[in-house]
């Protein structure tokens, strides 16, 4: 399941299916908003001087979400038993992603726990805000498409067939569009047993194909290179990738580990390939420059800044700035695109519905003319 810091694919295994189902169920029951709130509250309490164990105990007792309260209580008991916070969290990787745990561990090692927790909470809130913005912006266009499509289907399948018999009875000459729509409605009603299962089967097949490696890669490529969504999707992915890398590097997580965990957190296969190549370069003692320059999914400005940051030793600071910049850029581009799409969808669906209505009304007018003639 996607999360703020992870998108790990779970491969089905007969021996592990029940355990995986339980983990996925737990992860679904604990929303990322709750994790962000917990992280923010823990950051405030530790910065105020409250020790981690006491803070966890207080948050567990005050938590109103049963699933999260159980996890926090278990983490609290583990810390009381002498484990560090990261060790306690590692026992609940179904709730806290590996990158989250690694960042907390780096905060413990550097002695900057409250600062690291505050940064974790900030990046979680940014991602949640981005998702909410997208949902809010897409609500009206999606609702418009659904209502317009429902009206269109009702006109073609229910209204037009009622008039078809009348037109035939009085031998009213029909425009080509009216004839085509009547033929379509008759075909769908006559052979519903064929078209219904075919439509459902096609939908199921597409969903299954979407979850294959080839399907994911094809869709990832389409999203990356699509003429309308290209800039938004790329900016969103670069922002998330750089933001997470920057947070972990700034917290003290080694570069190779930061790249590995970021790769797990990114869902797009093309960006995962890039991070894998960067990880291999670090492991083999090579500079990141050649891999960055070869990449076709990173903006040129981001490449140049990351190459400079590597040479100056400021990779953590620069990638954090890049993450914030590209997330803002993605949101601005998203607003602009939705603003353009709304009138286009409104006009487009209006024209289509008007065409269908006219295909019904024009023969009706002809029928009334014939009636007056008689």
MARSEVO-666724 format. One record per residue (C-alpha): residue number from 1; x, y, z; residue in three letters. Coordinates in Angstrom, 2 decimals. Each point is the difference from the previous one (the first is absolute). Example, Ala and Ser with C-alpha at 12.3 -4.5 7.8 and 13.67 -1.06 7.14 Angstrom:
BEGIN
<num: 1 east: 12.30 north: -4.50 up: 7.80 residuo: ALA>;
<num: 2 east: 1.37 north: 3.44 up: -0.66 residuo: SER>;
end
This chain:
BEGIN
<num: 1 east: 0.00 north: 0.00 up: 0.00 residuo: UNK>;
<num: 2 east: 1.18 north: 3.55 up: -0.69 residuo: UNK>;
<num: 3 east: 1.07 north: 1.96 up: 2.99 residuo: UNK>;
<num: 4 east: 1.79 north: 3.21 up: 0.71 residuo: UNK>;
<num: 5 east: 3.37 north: -1.71 up: -0.07 residuo: UNK>;
<num: 6 east: -0.55 north: -3.36 up: -1.63 residuo: UNK>;
<num: 7 east: -1.64 north: -1.82 up: -2.81 residuo: UNK>;
<num: 8 east: 1.31 north: -3.50 up: 0.43 residuo: UNK>;
<num: 9 east: -1.53 north: -2.61 up: -2.24 residuo: UNK>;
<num: 10 east: -1.03 north: -3.16 up: 1.89 residuo: UNK>;
<num: 11 east: 0.51 north: -3.18 up: -2.03 residuo: UNK>;
<num: 12 east: -2.49 north: -2.73 up: 0.79 residuo: UNK>;
<num: 13 east: 1.43 north: -2.98 up: 1.82 residuo: UNK>;
<num: 14 east: -2.19 north: -2.87 up: 1.27 residuo: UNK>;
<num: 15 east: 1.97 north: -0.13 up: 3.24 residuo: UNK>;
<num: 16 east: -0.18 north: 3.74 up: 0.61 residuo: UNK>;
<num: 17 east: -3.38 north: 0.98 up: -1.42 residuo: UNK>;
<num: 18 east: -1.84 north: 0.13 up: 3.33 residuo: UNK>;
<num: 19 east: 2.75 north: 2.02 up: 1.65 residuo: UNK>;
<num: 20 east: 0.11 north: 2.40 up: -2.92 residuo: UNK>;
<num: 21 east: -3.78 north: 0.34 up: 0.09 residuo: UNK>;
<num: 22 east: 0.16 north: 0.92 up: 3.68 residuo: UNK>;
<num: 23 east: 2.74 north: 2.56 up: -0.66 residuo: UNK>;
<num: 24 east: -1.89 north: 1.56 up: -2.91 residuo: UNK>;
<num: 25 east: -3.17 north: 0.10 up: 2.10 residuo: UNK>;
<num: 26 east: 1.85 north: 1.74 up: 2.84 residuo: UNK>;
<num: 27 east: 1.61 north: 2.47 up: -2.40 residuo: UNK>;
<num: 28 east: -3.38 north: 0.81 up: -1.55 residuo: UNK>;
<num: 29 east: -1.52 north: 0.56 up: 3.44 residuo: UNK>;
<num: 30 east: 2.68 north: 2.55 up: 1.00 residuo: UNK>;
<num: 31 east: -0.16 north: 3.04 up: -2.23 residuo: UNK>;
<num: 32 east: 3.12 north: 1.96 up: -0.83 residuo: UNK>;
<num: 33 east: -1.62 north: 3.11 up: 1.45 residuo: UNK>;
<num: 34 east: 0.06 north: -1.76 up: 3.38 residuo: UNK>;
<num: 35 east: 3.71 north: -0.87 up: -0.40 residuo: UNK>;
<num: 36 east: 0.75 north: 3.64 up: -0.88 residuo: UNK>;
<num: 37 east: -1.89 north: 1.25 up: 3.06 residuo: UNK>;
<num: 38 east: 1.79 north: -2.49 up: 2.26 residuo: UNK>;
<num: 39 east: 3.40 north: 1.00 up: -1.41 residuo: UNK>;
<num: 40 east: -0.74 north: 3.70 up: 0.45 residuo: UNK>;
<num: 41 east: -1.19 north: -0.46 up: 3.59 residuo: UNK>;
<num: 42 east: 3.01 north: -2.17 up: 0.87 residuo: UNK>;
<num: 43 east: 2.31 north: 2.67 up: -1.47 residuo: UNK>;
<num: 44 east: -1.59 north: 2.73 up: 2.12 residuo: UNK>;
<num: 45 east: 0.14 north: -2.07 up: 3.20 residuo: UNK>;
<num: 46 east: 3.64 north: -1.07 up: -0.44 residuo: UNK>;
<num: 47 east: 1.00 north: 3.58 up: -0.87 residuo: UNK>;
<num: 48 east: -1.73 north: 1.11 up: 3.22 residuo: UNK>;
<num: 49 east: 2.28 north: -2.30 up: 1.99 residuo: UNK>;
<num: 50 east: -2.32 north: -2.98 up: 0.49 residuo: UNK>;
<num: 51 east: 1.85 north: -3.31 up: -0.37 residuo: UNK>;
<num: 52 east: -1.04 north: -2.31 up: -2.83 residuo: UNK>;
<num: 53 east: -1.49 north: -2.72 up: 2.23 residuo: UNK>;
<num: 54 east: -2.21 north: 2.44 up: 1.90 residuo: UNK>;
<num: 55 east: -1.06 north: 1.73 up: -3.21 residuo: UNK>;
<num: 56 east: -0.96 north: -3.34 up: -1.57 residuo: UNK>;
<num: 57 east: -1.97 north: -1.02 up: 3.07 residuo: UNK>;
<num: 58 east: -1.90 north: 3.28 up: 0.01 residuo: UNK>;
<num: 59 east: -0.76 north: -0.14 up: -3.73 residuo: UNK>;
<num: 60 east: -1.09 north: -3.66 up: 0.20 residuo: UNK>;
<num: 61 east: -2.42 north: 0.71 up: 2.85 residuo: UNK>;
<num: 62 east: -1.45 north: 3.08 up: -1.73 residuo: UNK>;
<num: 63 east: -0.29 north: -1.57 up: -3.46 residuo: UNK>;
<num: 64 east: -3.63 north: -0.32 up: -1.10 residuo: UNK>;
<num: 65 east: 0.77 north: -2.31 up: -2.94 residuo: UNK>;
<num: 66 east: -0.09 north: -3.61 up: 1.31 residuo: UNK>;
<num: 67 east: 2.34 north: -1.47 up: -2.64 residuo: UNK>;
<num: 68 east: 2.66 north: 2.69 up: 0.49 residuo: UNK>;
<num: 69 east: -0.40 north: -0.08 up: 3.79 residuo: UNK>;
<num: 70 east: 0.86 north: -3.72 up: 0.04 residuo: UNK>;
<num: 71 east: 3.16 north: 0.62 up: -2.05 residuo: UNK>;
<num: 72 east: 1.09 north: 2.98 up: 2.13 residuo: UNK>;
<num: 73 east: -0.54 north: -1.97 up: 3.20 residuo: UNK>;
<num: 74 east: 2.18 north: -2.83 up: -1.35 residuo: UNK>;
<num: 75 east: 2.71 north: 2.50 up: -1.02 residuo: UNK>;
<num: 76 east: -0.20 north: 1.61 up: 3.45 residuo: UNK>;
<num: 77 east: 0.45 north: -3.35 up: 1.75 residuo: UNK>;
<num: 78 east: 2.93 north: -0.87 up: -2.26 residuo: UNK>;
<num: 79 east: 1.75 north: 3.29 up: 0.83 residuo: UNK>;
<num: 80 east: -0.63 north: -0.56 up: 3.73 residuo: UNK>;
<num: 81 east: 1.66 north: -3.42 up: -0.40 residuo: UNK>;
<num: 82 east: 3.22 north: 1.73 up: -1.09 residuo: UNK>;
<num: 83 east: -0.32 north: 0.18 up: -3.79 residuo: UNK>;
<num: 84 east: 0.57 north: 3.19 up: -1.95 residuo: UNK>;
<num: 85 east: -2.93 north: 1.62 up: -1.79 residuo: UNK>;
<num: 86 east: 1.23 north: -1.15 up: -3.41 residuo: UNK>;
<num: 87 east: 0.38 north: -3.59 up: 1.26 residuo: UNK>;
<num: 88 east: -3.53 north: 0.11 up: 1.40 residuo: UNK>;
<num: 89 east: -1.39 north: 1.44 up: -3.25 residuo: UNK>;
<num: 90 east: 1.81 north: -2.66 up: -2.05 residuo: UNK>;
<num: 91 east: -2.33 north: -2.60 up: 1.53 residuo: UNK>;
<num: 92 east: -2.91 north: 1.84 up: -1.62 residuo: UNK>;
<num: 93 east: 1.14 north: 0.43 up: -3.59 residuo: UNK>;
<num: 94 east: -3.58 north: -0.64 up: -1.06 residuo: UNK>;
<num: 95 east: -0.76 north: 3.45 up: 1.46 residuo: UNK>;
<num: 96 east: 3.30 north: 1.89 up: -0.21 residuo: UNK>;
<num: 97 east: 1.89 north: -0.22 up: -3.29 residuo: UNK>;
<num: 98 east: 3.72 north: -0.91 up: -0.12 residuo: UNK>;
<num: 99 east: 0.96 north: 3.53 up: -1.06 residuo: UNK>;
<num: 100 east: -1.89 north: 1.43 up: 2.99 residuo: UNK>;
<num: 101 east: 1.79 north: -2.38 up: 2.36 residuo: UNK>;
<num: 102 east: 3.41 north: 0.67 up: -1.57 residuo: UNK>;
<num: 103 east: -0.50 north: 3.75 up: 0.39 residuo: UNK>;
<num: 104 east: -0.95 north: -0.41 up: 3.66 residuo: UNK>;
<num: 105 east: 3.10 north: -2.17 up: 0.55 residuo: UNK>;
<num: 106 east: 2.16 north: 2.71 up: -1.59 residuo: UNK>;
<num: 107 east: -1.61 north: 2.56 up: 2.30 residuo: UNK>;
<num: 108 east: 0.86 north: -2.16 up: 3.01 residuo: UNK>;
<num: 109 east: 3.62 north: -0.36 up: -1.14 residuo: UNK>;
<num: 110 east: 0.41 north: 3.74 up: -0.62 residuo: UNK>;
<num: 111 east: -1.76 north: 1.07 up: 3.19 residuo: UNK>;
<num: 112 east: -2.49 north: 2.09 up: -2.01 residuo: UNK>;
<num: 113 east: -3.08 north: -2.12 up: 0.58 residuo: UNK>;
<num: 114 east: -2.53 north: 2.81 up: 0.44 residuo: UNK>;
<num: 115 east: 1.31 north: 1.86 up: -3.07 residuo: UNK>;
<num: 116 east: -0.13 north: -3.13 up: -2.15 residuo: UNK>;
<num: 117 east: -3.52 north: -0.84 up: 1.19 residuo: UNK>;
<num: 118 east: -1.14 north: 3.54 up: -0.83 residuo: UNK>;
<num: 119 east: 1.43 north: -0.34 up: -3.51 residuo: UNK>;
<num: 120 east: -1.66 north: -3.40 up: -0.42 residuo: UNK>;
<num: 121 east: -3.35 north: 1.48 up: 1.02 residuo: UNK>;
<num: 122 east: 0.50 north: 2.94 up: -2.38 residuo: UNK>;
<num: 123 east: 0.66 north: -2.17 up: -3.04 residuo: UNK>;
<num: 124 east: -2.95 north: -2.24 up: 0.86 residuo: UNK>;
<num: 125 east: -2.29 north: 3.04 up: 0.25 residuo: UNK>;
<num: 126 east: 1.25 north: 1.31 up: -3.35 residuo: UNK>;
<num: 127 east: -0.81 north: -3.29 up: -1.72 residuo: UNK>;
<num: 128 east: -3.42 north: -0.20 up: 1.65 residuo: UNK>;
<num: 129 east: -0.73 north: 3.62 up: -0.98 residuo: UNK>;
<num: 130 east: 1.01 north: -0.74 up: -3.58 residuo: UNK>;
<num: 131 east: -2.38 north: -2.97 up: -0.16 residuo: UNK>;
<num: 132 east: -2.85 north: 2.02 up: 1.50 residuo: UNK>;
<num: 133 east: 0.62 north: 2.82 up: -2.46 residuo: UNK>;
<num: 134 east: -0.12 north: -2.44 up: -2.91 residuo: UNK>;
<num: 135 east: -3.22 north: -1.53 up: 1.34 residuo: UNK>;
<num: 136 east: -1.61 north: 3.42 up: 0.46 residuo: UNK>;
<num: 137 east: 1.03 north: 1.17 up: -3.46 residuo: UNK>;
<num: 138 east: -1.17 north: -3.20 up: -1.69 residuo: UNK>;
<num: 139 east: -3.39 north: -0.22 up: 1.76 residuo: UNK>;
<num: 140 east: -1.90 north: 2.42 up: -2.26 residuo: UNK>;
<num: 141 east: 1.37 north: -1.26 up: -3.35 residuo: UNK>;
<num: 142 east: -0.57 north: -3.62 up: 1.07 residuo: UNK>;
<num: 143 east: -3.56 north: 0.75 up: 1.17 residuo: UNK>;
<num: 144 east: -0.69 north: 1.85 up: -3.25 residuo: UNK>;
<num: 145 east: 1.25 north: -2.95 up: -2.06 residuo: UNK>;
<num: 146 east: -2.06 north: -2.51 up: 2.01 residuo: UNK>;
<num: 147 east: -3.25 north: 2.00 up: -0.20 residuo: UNK>;
<num: 148 east: 0.48 north: 0.81 up: -3.69 residuo: UNK>;
<num: 149 east: 0.76 north: -3.64 up: -0.83 residuo: UNK>;
<num: 150 east: -3.09 north: -1.15 up: 1.93 residuo: UNK>;
<num: 151 east: -2.18 north: 2.48 up: -1.90 residuo: UNK>;
<num: 152 east: 1.52 north: -1.12 up: -3.30 residuo: UNK>;
<num: 153 east: -0.59 north: -3.69 up: 0.74 residuo: UNK>;
<num: 154 east: -3.59 north: 0.70 up: 1.10 residuo: UNK>;
<num: 155 east: -0.72 north: 1.93 up: -3.21 residuo: UNK>;
<num: 156 east: 1.45 north: -2.68 up: -2.28 residuo: UNK>;
<num: 157 east: -1.28 north: -3.13 up: 1.76 residuo: UNK>;
<num: 158 east: -3.38 north: 1.15 up: 1.37 residuo: UNK>;
<num: 159 east: -1.27 north: 3.21 up: -1.63 residuo: UNK>;
<num: 160 east: 0.99 north: -0.55 up: -3.63 residuo: UNK>;
<num: 161 east: -1.43 north: -3.57 up: -0.29 residuo: UNK>;
<num: 162 east: -3.43 north: 1.34 up: 1.12 residuo: UNK>;
<num: 163 east: -0.05 north: 2.37 up: -2.95 residuo: UNK>;
<num: 164 east: 1.44 north: -2.51 up: -2.48 residuo: UNK>;
<num: 165 east: -3.30 north: -1.90 up: -0.30 residuo: UNK>;
<num: 166 east: -1.94 north: 3.23 up: -0.60 residuo: UNK>;
<num: 167 east: 2.45 north: 1.14 up: -2.68 residuo: UNK>;
<num: 168 east: -0.27 north: -3.38 up: -1.73 residuo: UNK>;
<num: 169 east: -3.79 north: -0.05 up: 0.20 residuo: UNK>;
<num: 170 east: -0.36 north: 3.38 up: -1.71 residuo: UNK>;
<num: 171 east: 2.95 north: -0.58 up: -2.35 residuo: UNK>;
<num: 172 east: 1.81 north: 3.13 up: 1.16 residuo: UNK>;
<num: 173 east: 3.31 north: 0.52 up: -1.86 residuo: UNK>;
<num: 174 east: 2.81 north: -0.27 up: 2.55 residuo: UNK>;
<num: 175 east: 3.38 north: 1.78 up: -0.03 residuo: UNK>;
<num: 176 east: 3.08 north: -2.22 up: -0.11 residuo: UNK>;
<num: 177 east: 0.85 north: 0.70 up: 3.67 residuo: UNK>;
<num: 178 east: -3.49 north: -1.02 up: 1.12 residuo: UNK>;
<num: 179 east: 0.18 north: -3.21 up: -2.04 residuo: UNK>;
<num: 180 east: 3.42 north: -0.83 up: 1.45 residuo: UNK>;
<num: 181 east: -1.12 north: 0.58 up: 3.60 residuo: UNK>;
<num: 182 east: -3.18 north: -2.05 up: -0.47 residuo: UNK>;
<num: 183 east: 2.06 north: -2.84 up: -1.51 residuo: UNK>;
<num: 184 east: 2.42 north: 0.20 up: 2.94 residuo: UNK>;
<num: 185 east: -2.82 north: -0.10 up: 2.56 residuo: UNK>;
<num: 186 east: -1.68 north: -2.96 up: -1.75 residuo: UNK>;
<num: 187 east: 3.28 north: -1.91 up: -0.16 residuo: UNK>;
<num: 188 east: 0.72 north: 0.55 up: 3.70 residuo: UNK>;
<num: 189 east: -3.53 north: -0.97 up: 1.07 residuo: UNK>;
<num: 190 east: -0.18 north: -3.03 up: -2.33 residuo: UNK>;
<num: 191 east: 3.41 north: -1.44 up: 0.83 residuo: UNK>;
<num: 192 east: 0.38 north: 1.22 up: 3.59 residuo: UNK>;
<num: 193 east: 1.07 north: -3.54 up: 1.00 residuo: UNK>;
<num: 194 east: 3.06 north: 0.45 up: -2.25 residuo: UNK>;
<num: 195 east: 0.98 north: 3.64 up: 0.56 residuo: UNK>;
<num: 196 east: -0.55 north: -0.02 up: 3.78 residuo: UNK>;
<num: 197 east: 2.40 north: -2.86 up: 0.82 residuo: UNK>;
<num: 198 east: 2.41 north: 1.28 up: -2.68 residuo: UNK>;
<num: 199 east: 0.16 north: 3.42 up: 1.66 residuo: UNK>;
<num: 200 east: 0.47 north: -1.53 up: 3.47 residuo: UNK>;
<num: 201 east: 2.61 north: -2.44 up: -1.30 residuo: UNK>;
<num: 202 east: 1.91 north: 2.79 up: -1.73 residuo: UNK>;
<num: 203 east: 0.00 north: 2.07 up: 3.19 residuo: UNK>;
<num: 204 east: 1.19 north: -2.94 up: 2.12 residuo: UNK>;
<num: 205 east: 2.67 north: -0.84 up: -2.59 residuo: UNK>;
<num: 206 east: 1.29 north: 3.58 up: 0.02 residuo: UNK>;
<num: 207 east: 0.15 north: 0.00 up: 3.81 residuo: UNK>;
<num: 208 east: 1.92 north: -3.29 up: 0.02 residuo: UNK>;
<num: 209 east: 2.34 north: 1.24 up: -2.74 residuo: UNK>;
<num: 210 east: 0.57 north: 3.21 up: 1.95 residuo: UNK>;
<num: 211 east: 1.46 north: -2.05 up: 2.86 residuo: UNK>;
<num: 212 east: 2.49 north: -1.88 up: -2.19 residuo: UNK>;
<num: 213 east: 3.57 north: 1.25 up: -0.43 residuo: UNK>;
<num: 214 east: -0.59 north: 0.80 up: -3.66 residuo: UNK>;
<num: 215 east: -3.28 north: 1.76 up: 0.77 residuo: UNK>;
<num: 216 east: 1.49 north: 2.11 up: 2.79 residuo: UNK>;
<num: 217 east: 2.97 north: 0.97 up: -2.15 residuo: UNK>;
<num: 218 east: -2.20 north: 0.92 up: -2.96 residuo: UNK>;
<num: 219 east: -2.29 north: 2.14 up: 2.15 residuo: UNK>;
<num: 220 east: 2.98 north: 1.60 up: 1.75 residuo: UNK>;
<num: 221 east: 1.44 north: 0.94 up: -3.39 residuo: UNK>;
<num: 222 east: -3.34 north: 1.46 up: -1.11 residuo: UNK>;
<num: 223 east: -0.29 north: 2.09 up: 3.17 residuo: UNK>;
<num: 224 east: 3.57 north: 1.23 up: -0.34 residuo: UNK>;
<num: 225 east: -0.36 north: 0.98 up: -3.67 residuo: UNK>;
<num: 226 east: -3.70 north: 0.92 up: -0.22 residuo: UNK>;
<num: 227 east: -0.54 north: 3.36 up: -1.71 residuo: UNK>;
<num: 228 east: -2.27 north: 1.43 up: 2.73 residuo: UNK>;
<num: 229 east: 1.18 north: -1.66 up: 3.22 residuo: UNK>;
<num: 230 east: 3.72 north: -0.24 up: -0.79 residuo: UNK>;
<num: 231 east: 1.17 north: 3.08 up: 1.93 residuo: UNK>;
<num: 232 east: -2.26 north: -0.59 up: 2.99 residuo: UNK>;
<num: 233 east: 0.86 north: -3.67 up: 0.39 residuo: UNK>;
<num: 234 east: 3.74 north: 0.52 up: -0.45 residuo: UNK>;
<num: 235 east: 0.08 north: 2.91 up: 2.44 residuo: UNK>;
<num: 236 east: -1.98 north: -2.01 up: 2.54 residuo: UNK>;
<num: 237 east: 2.32 north: -3.01 up: -0.24 residuo: UNK>;
<num: 238 east: 3.20 north: 2.07 up: 0.04 residuo: UNK>;
<num: 239 east: -1.32 north: 1.96 up: 2.97 residuo: UNK>;
<num: 240 east: -0.81 north: -3.14 up: 1.96 residuo: UNK>;
<num: 241 east: 3.27 north: -1.71 up: -0.94 residuo: UNK>;
<num: 242 east: 2.21 north: 2.97 up: 0.86 residuo: UNK>;
<num: 243 east: -1.97 north: 0.89 up: 3.13 residuo: UNK>;
<num: 244 east: 0.35 north: -3.48 up: 1.48 residuo: UNK>;
<num: 245 east: 3.66 north: -0.31 up: -1.01 residuo: UNK>;
<num: 246 east: 0.76 north: 3.41 up: 1.48 residuo: UNK>;
<num: 247 east: -1.74 north: -0.80 up: 3.27 residuo: UNK>;
<num: 248 east: 1.91 north: -3.25 up: 0.48 residuo: UNK>;
<num: 249 east: 3.37 north: 1.46 up: -1.06 residuo: UNK>;
<num: 250 east: -0.47 north: 3.03 up: 2.25 residuo: UNK>;
<num: 251 east: -0.85 north: -2.35 up: 2.88 residuo: UNK>;
<num: 252 east: 3.21 north: -1.97 up: -0.50 residuo: UNK>;
<num: 253 east: -1.18 north: -3.01 up: -2.03 residuo: UNK>;
<num: 254 east: 2.83 north: -1.09 up: -2.37 residuo: UNK>;
<num: 255 east: -0.46 north: 0.86 up: -3.69 residuo: UNK>;
<num: 256 east: -0.24 north: -3.60 up: -1.21 residuo: UNK>;
<num: 257 east: -2.64 north: -0.81 up: 2.64 residuo: UNK>;
<num: 258 east: -1.91 north: 3.19 up: -0.81 residuo: UNK>;
<num: 259 east: -0.09 north: -0.95 up: -3.67 residuo: UNK>;
<num: 260 east: -1.15 north: -3.54 up: 0.79 residuo: UNK>;
<num: 261 east: -2.80 north: 1.12 up: 2.30 residuo: UNK>;
<num: 262 east: -1.10 north: 2.76 up: -2.36 residuo: UNK>;
<num: 263 east: -0.20 north: -2.57 up: -2.79 residuo: UNK>;
<num: 264 east: -2.40 north: -2.03 up: 2.16 residuo: UNK>;
<num: 265 east: -2.09 north: 3.10 up: 0.64 residuo: UNK>;
<num: 266 east: -0.45 north: 0.98 up: -3.65 residuo: UNK>;
<num: 267 east: -2.68 north: -1.82 up: -1.99 residuo: UNK>;
<num: 268 east: 1.02 north: 0.99 up: -3.55 residuo: UNK>;
<num: 269 east: 2.23 north: -2.70 up: -1.52 residuo: UNK>;
<num: 270 east: 2.05 north: 2.46 up: -2.10 residuo: UNK>;
<num: 271 east: 1.01 north: 1.99 up: 3.07 residuo: UNK>;
<num: 272 east: 0.67 north: -3.22 up: 1.88 residuo: UNK>;
<num: 273 east: 2.40 north: -0.97 up: -2.81 residuo: UNK>;
<num: 274 east: 1.76 north: 3.36 up: 0.34 residuo: UNK>;
<num: 275 east: 0.40 north: -0.43 up: 3.75 residuo: UNK>;
<num: 276 east: 1.26 north: -3.56 up: -0.51 residuo: UNK>;
<num: 277 east: 2.64 north: 1.29 up: -2.46 residuo: UNK>;
<num: 278 east: 1.05 north: 2.71 up: 2.46 residuo: UNK>;
<num: 279 east: 0.22 north: -2.58 up: 2.78 residuo: UNK>;
<num: 280 east: 2.21 north: -2.25 up: -2.16 residuo: UNK>;
<num: 281 east: 2.25 north: 2.96 up: -0.78 residuo: UNK>;
<num: 282 east: 0.52 north: 0.76 up: 3.70 residuo: UNK>;
<num: 283 east: 0.59 north: -3.66 up: 0.89 residuo: UNK>;
<num: 284 east: 2.62 north: -0.29 up: -2.76 residuo: UNK>;
<num: 285 east: 1.74 north: 3.22 up: 0.98 residuo: UNK>;
<num: 286 east: -1.08 north: 2.02 up: -3.04 residuo: UNK>;
<num: 287 east: -1.26 north: 3.56 up: -0.14 residuo: UNK>;
<num: 288 east: -3.72 north: 0.63 up: -0.40 residuo: UNK>;
<num: 289 east: 0.66 north: 2.45 up: -2.84 residuo: UNK>;
<num: 290 east: -0.01 north: -2.49 up: -2.89 residuo: UNK>;
<num: 291 east: -3.22 north: -1.71 up: 1.16 residuo: UNK>;
<num: 292 east: -1.73 north: 3.33 up: 0.57 residuo: UNK>;
<num: 293 east: 1.02 north: 1.32 up: -3.42 residuo: UNK>;
<num: 294 east: -1.30 north: -3.19 up: -1.67 residuo: UNK>;
<num: 295 east: -3.39 north: 0.29 up: 1.66 residuo: UNK>;
<num: 296 east: -2.95 north: 1.05 up: -2.16 residuo: UNK>;
<num: 297 east: -2.45 north: 0.40 up: 2.87 residuo: UNK>;
<num: 298 east: 1.76 north: 2.75 up: 1.98 residuo: UNK>;
<num: 299 east: -0.24 north: 3.70 up: -0.94 residuo: UNK>;
<num: 300 east: 3.33 north: 1.44 up: -1.15 residuo: UNK>;
<num: 301 east: 0.08 north: 2.52 up: 2.85 residuo: UNK>;
<num: 302 east: -0.45 north: -2.78 up: 2.57 residuo: UNK>;
<num: 303 east: 2.85 north: -2.00 up: -1.58 residuo: UNK>;
<num: 304 east: 2.36 north: 2.97 up: 0.11 residuo: UNK>;
<num: 305 east: -0.84 north: 0.87 up: 3.61 residuo: UNK>;
<num: 306 east: 0.44 north: -3.60 up: 1.18 residuo: UNK>;
<num: 307 east: 3.32 north: -0.33 up: -1.84 residuo: UNK>;
<num: 308 east: 1.23 north: 3.23 up: 1.60 residuo: UNK>;
<num: 309 east: -1.31 north: -1.09 up: 3.40 residuo: UNK>;
<num: 310 east: 1.91 north: -3.29 up: -0.22 residuo: UNK>;
<num: 311 east: 3.25 north: 1.83 up: -0.74 residuo: UNK>;
<num: 312 east: -0.51 north: 2.49 up: 2.85 residuo: UNK>;
<num: 313 east: -1.23 north: -2.59 up: 2.51 residuo: UNK>;
<num: 314 east: -3.39 north: 1.69 up: 0.45 residuo: UNK>;
<num: 315 east: -2.20 north: -2.68 up: -1.52 residuo: UNK>;
<num: 316 east: -2.38 north: -0.15 up: 2.98 residuo: UNK>;
<num: 317 east: -0.60 north: 3.75 up: 0.12 residuo: UNK>;
<num: 318 east: -0.39 north: 0.40 up: -3.77 residuo: UNK>;
<num: 319 east: -2.35 north: -2.97 up: -0.47 residuo: UNK>;
<num: 320 east: -2.23 north: 1.29 up: 2.80 residuo: UNK>;
<num: 321 east: -0.26 north: 3.36 up: -1.78 residuo: UNK>;
<num: 322 east: -0.65 north: -1.75 up: -3.32 residuo: UNK>;
<num: 323 east: -2.73 north: -2.10 up: 1.61 residuo: UNK>;
<num: 324 east: -1.84 north: 3.03 up: 1.36 residuo: UNK>;
<num: 325 east: 0.36 north: 1.89 up: -3.30 residuo: UNK>;
<num: 326 east: -1.29 north: -2.78 up: -2.24 residuo: UNK>;
<num: 327 east: -2.91 north: -0.84 up: 2.30 residuo: UNK>;
<num: 328 east: -1.12 north: 3.64 up: -0.21 residuo: UNK>;
<num: 329 east: 0.56 north: -0.06 up: -3.77 residuo: UNK>;
<num: 330 east: -2.16 north: -3.14 up: -0.32 residuo: UNK>;
<num: 331 east: -2.84 north: 1.57 up: 1.97 residuo: UNK>;
<num: 332 east: 0.10 north: 3.22 up: -2.06 residuo: UNK>;
<num: 333 east: 0.03 north: -1.94 up: -3.29 residuo: UNK>;
<num: 334 east: -2.83 north: -2.19 up: 1.24 residuo: UNK>;
<num: 335 east: -2.19 north: 3.03 up: 0.77 residuo: UNK>;
<num: 336 east: 0.73 north: 1.46 up: -3.42 residuo: UNK>;
<num: 337 east: -0.87 north: -3.22 up: -1.86 residuo: UNK>;
<num: 338 east: -3.23 north: -0.57 up: 1.93 residuo: UNK>;
<num: 339 east: -0.95 north: 3.63 up: -0.61 residuo: UNK>;
<num: 340 east: 0.37 north: -0.59 up: -3.74 residuo: UNK>;
<num: 341 east: -1.71 north: -3.41 up: 0.04 residuo: UNK>;
<num: 342 east: -3.22 north: 1.16 up: 1.69 residuo: UNK>;
<num: 343 east: -1.26 north: 2.23 up: -2.85 residuo: UNK>;
<num: 344 east: 1.23 north: -2.49 up: -2.63 residuo: UNK>;
<num: 345 east: -1.92 north: -2.86 up: 1.65 residuo: UNK>;
<num: 346 east: -3.08 north: 2.21 up: 0.48 residuo: UNK>;
<num: 347 east: -0.06 north: 1.12 up: -3.63 residuo: UNK>;
<num: 348 east: 0.94 north: -3.43 up: -1.39 residuo: UNK>;
<num: 349 east: -2.66 north: -1.92 up: 1.92 residuo: UNK>;
<num: 350 east: -2.53 north: 2.75 up: -0.72 residuo: UNK>;
<num: 351 east: 0.61 north: -0.31 up: -3.74 residuo: UNK>;
<num: 352 east: -0.31 north: -3.81 up: 0.09 residuo: UNK>;
<num: 353 east: -3.23 north: 0.07 up: 2.02 residuo: UNK>;
<num: 354 east: -1.39 north: 2.78 up: -2.22 residuo: UNK>;
<num: 355 east: 0.76 north: -2.14 up: -3.05 residuo: UNK>;
<num: 356 east: -1.90 north: -2.96 up: 1.46 residuo: UNK>;
<num: 357 east: -2.95 north: 2.21 up: 0.99 residuo: UNK>;
<num: 358 east: -0.11 north: 1.51 up: -3.49 residuo: UNK>;
<num: 359 east: 0.08 north: -3.49 up: -1.54 residuo: UNK>;
<num: 360 east: -3.26 north: -0.65 up: 1.87 residuo: UNK>;
<num: 361 east: -1.64 north: 3.41 up: -0.40 residuo: UNK>;
<num: 362 east: 0.63 north: 0.55 up: -3.72 residuo: UNK>;
<num: 363 east: -2.10 north: -3.03 up: -1.05 residuo: UNK>;
<num: 364 east: -2.64 north: 1.11 up: 2.53 residuo: UNK>;
<num: 365 east: -0.18 north: 3.38 up: -1.72 residuo: UNK>;
<num: 366 east: -0.26 north: -1.76 up: -3.36 residuo: UNK>;
<num: 367 east: -2.80 north: -2.17 up: 1.42 residuo: UNK>;
<num: 368 east: -1.93 north: 3.05 up: 1.18 residuo: UNK>;
<num: 369 east: 0.41 north: 1.58 up: -3.45 residuo: UNK>;
<num: 370 east: -1.38 north: -3.14 up: -1.64 residuo: UNK>;
<num: 371 east: -2.93 north: 0.00 up: 2.44 residuo: UNK>;
<num: 372 east: -0.86 north: 3.60 up: -0.89 residuo: UNK>;
<num: 373 east: 0.20 north: -0.85 up: -3.71 residuo: UNK>;
<num: 374 east: -2.61 north: -2.71 up: 0.47 residuo: UNK>;
end
